[in-house]
């Protein structure tokens, strides 16, 4: 697991035994694994999800048109 210092930006592989950055001795150390999982993109929609969403929007628009505009 990789770590990065929040103060000086030093990246290191092993966590120190006292939990501080080996370069500047700062305690603002964070795991890079957590940062990578936050930065992941959301998966794209599948074709069935896009089709279902399109059909539902079309039904909603038709229902509003039929009830309020066409009457």
N, C-alpha and C positions, 0 to 999 in steps of 0.2 A: 504494500500500500504506500502511496506517495503522500507527502505532506508539503505544505507551503507556508512560509512565514507571512503573516499579514502586515508586518511592519517593513521588512527589508525585501521581501519577495523571493527569498532563498528557497529553492526546492530541494528536498532531500527524501531519500527512500525510507530510512528507518526512523521511527519515533525515538527520541531520546528518553532516557530513563526518568529524567526530571521534568519532561514535558515542555522544554524550551527549545528555541531555535539554536542550532549549533553555530550559526554565524554571528548573531547579534544578541543571543540570550533572551529574546523577547518571548513572552508567553502567548502571543497571538498566533498560534499554530492551528491550521485547519487541514482537514483531510481533503485531498483532491478528488477522491471517489465521490464524495457528496456533491461537490461542485459540478462534476461531469453529469451526474444523474439529473440535476436541476436544469442543466443546459440542453438536455435532449429535446428534440422536436417531437411534437405530437404526431402519431401515425396518420397518414392520409386516409380519407374515407374510401371505403370499398365501393365497387359499382352498385351493389345491391343497396347500400346505405344511401347513395346519391339518388338512385331510382326511387326508393321509398320516400325520401324527403321531397323529391319533385312531385310525386303523386299526391302526397299529403298537402303540399302547398297548392297544387291545382284544385284539389277538392275544397280547400278552404276558400280560395278565391271564387270558385264556382258557387259555393254556398252563400257567400256574402253578396255576390252579383244576383243570384236567384231571389234572395230574400229582400234585399233593399233596393236594387236598381231596376230589375225587370218587373217588379210588381207594380 
